[in-house]
Amino acid sequence: MRDTTPVQLGLAGAAQLGLIIREVTEKGEATLHRHHMVTSRPARQLSAQEFLAARREHWGIEGKCHQRLDVSGFEDKLRVRSASAAATLGLLCRISLALFLQWCQVPGRHQRDKTYPVWSGRQIRHPSPLLRRLRQPAARDG
């Protein structure tokens, strides 16, 4: 980690530059991977350990939401030409994912069944419970 300025990097808001070096071993062969990162938070606000944790959290989001949308929801394979159709399908995929995550929180579910493909397959075969749930008014806090 080192402090930097927007002028030094030619990047507005840059305050700190970081480098993560990872050693990856595949088939017995080790290679080094270097990842440069920039943040607008200065070192007094973000230590090297906090920077690394933030980097890991970024991939946590990718793994939790985007991976499910891409792999289970086939979002990357959708070939719609209309921007509004793409937005509508994206919204429906996210609603489906949110309902799945809510379903997973119910006690008593077998761990092996807590996969998006299992859940979505059940919804396709038996859509009535899901449709009833969607028609219920949202619970209000307070």
matplotlib code that plots the C-alpha trace (Angstrom):
import matplotlib.pyplot as plt

x = [0.0, 1.1, -0.5, -1.0, -2.8, -5.2, -2.5, 0.0, -2.4, -4.5, -7.5, -9.9, -10.3, -7.3, -5.8, -4.2, -2.6, -2.4, -0.8, -1.8, 0.6, -0.9, 0.9, -1.2, -0.2, -1.8, -0.6, 2.5, 3.5, 3.5, 2.8, 2.6, -0.4, -0.2, -3.4, -3.2, -6.0, -6.9, -9.1, -10.3, -9.8, -6.4, -4.3, -5.5, -9.0, -8.2, -5.3, -3.7, -5.7, -9.0, -8.2, -7.6, -10.9, -12.8, -11.3, -12.5, -16.0, -16.1, -15.8, -18.2, -20.9, -19.9, -20.1, -23.4, -25.6, -24.0, -22.8, -26.3, -27.8, -25.2, -25.1, -28.5, -30.5, -28.7, -28.5, -25.4, -27.1, -30.2, -30.2, -32.9, -32.7, -34.9, -33.5, -36.8, -37.1, -33.6, -34.5, -37.7, -36.0, -33.2, -35.8, -37.7, -34.4, -33.6, -37.0, -36.7, -33.3, -34.7, -37.6, -35.1, -32.9, -36.0, -37.1, -33.7, -34.1, -37.1, -35.9, -36.1, -35.0, -32.4, -29.1, -28.9, -32.2, -30.9, -29.8, -31.4, -31.9, -33.7, -35.9, -36.7, -37.5, -40.0, -41.6, -41.9, -43.6, -45.8, -46.2, -49.4, -47.6, -45.3, -48.1, -50.1, -47.0, -46.6, -50.2, -49.9, -49.4, -45.9, -45.4, -44.8, -42.2, -43.2]
y = [0.0, 3.6, 7.0, 8.5, 11.5, 11.9, 13.7, 10.9, 8.3, 10.4, 9.1, 11.4, 10.7, 8.4, 8.4, 5.0, 2.4, -1.2, -4.3, -7.9, -10.6, -14.1, -17.3, -19.9, -23.5, -25.4, -28.9, -28.5, -25.2, -22.0, -18.6, -15.2, -12.9, -9.2, -7.2, -3.4, -1.6, 2.0, 3.5, 7.0, 6.3, 7.4, 5.1, 6.7, 5.5, 2.1, -0.1, -2.8, -5.5, -3.5, -3.0, -6.8, -7.5, -5.1, -6.8, -10.2, -8.8, -7.6, -11.2, -12.3, -10.2, -11.7, -15.2, -14.7, -12.8, -12.4, -16.1, -17.3, -15.0, -16.0, -19.7, -20.7, -17.9, -18.2, -14.3, -14.3, -16.6, -14.5, -13.0, -10.4, -7.4, -4.9, -2.9, -3.0, -6.8, -7.2, -4.9, -6.8, -10.3, -9.0, -7.8, -11.1, -13.0, -10.9, -11.3, -15.1, -15.0, -13.0, -15.4, -18.4, -16.8, -16.2, -19.8, -21.0, -19.3, -21.5, -23.9, -27.6, -27.4, -30.1, -28.5, -30.6, -29.0, -25.4, -24.9, -22.5, -25.2, -27.4, -24.5, -23.2, -26.7, -27.1, -23.7, -24.8, -28.1, -26.6, -22.8, -22.3, -21.7, -19.1, -17.4, -17.2, -15.8, -13.1, -12.0, -11.5, -7.9, -7.1, -7.1, -3.6, -2.8, -0.6]
z = [0.0, -0.6, -0.7, -4.1, -5.7, -8.6, -10.5, -10.1, -11.4, -13.7, -11.8, -10.1, -6.3, -6.1, -2.6, -2.1, -4.4, -3.4, -4.9, -4.1, -5.1, -5.2, -5.8, -7.6, -8.1, -10.9, -11.9, -9.8, -11.4, -9.4, -11.0, -9.4, -10.1, -9.5, -8.9, -8.7, -6.9, -6.2, -3.6, -2.7, 1.0, 2.4, 4.6, 7.8, 6.9, 5.3, 6.5, 4.2, 6.1, 5.6, 2.0, 1.5, 3.4, 1.1, -1.9, -0.6, 0.1, -3.5, -4.7, -2.0, -3.7, -7.1, -5.7, -3.9, -6.4, -9.8, -10.0, -9.2, -11.8, -14.4, -13.8, -12.3, -13.9, -17.3, -17.4, -19.6, -22.1, -22.6, -26.1, -25.9, -28.3, -26.5, -23.5, -21.8, -22.2, -20.7, -17.8, -17.2, -17.3, -15.0, -12.5, -12.6, -12.1, -9.1, -7.6, -8.1, -6.4, -3.5, -3.0, -3.1, -0.5, 1.7, 1.2, 2.3, 5.7, 6.7, 9.4, 8.6, 4.9, 4.0, 3.1, -0.1, -1.2, -0.7, -4.3, -6.8, -9.5, -7.0, -5.8, -9.3, -10.6, -7.8, -8.7, -12.3, -11.4, -8.7, -9.2, -7.1, -3.7, -5.3, -7.0, -3.8, -2.0, -4.7, -4.3, -0.6, 0.6, 1.8, 5.6, 6.9, 9.6, 12.5]

ax = plt.figure().add_subplot(projection="3d")
ax.plot(x, y, z, "-o")
ax.set_aspect("equal")
plt.show()
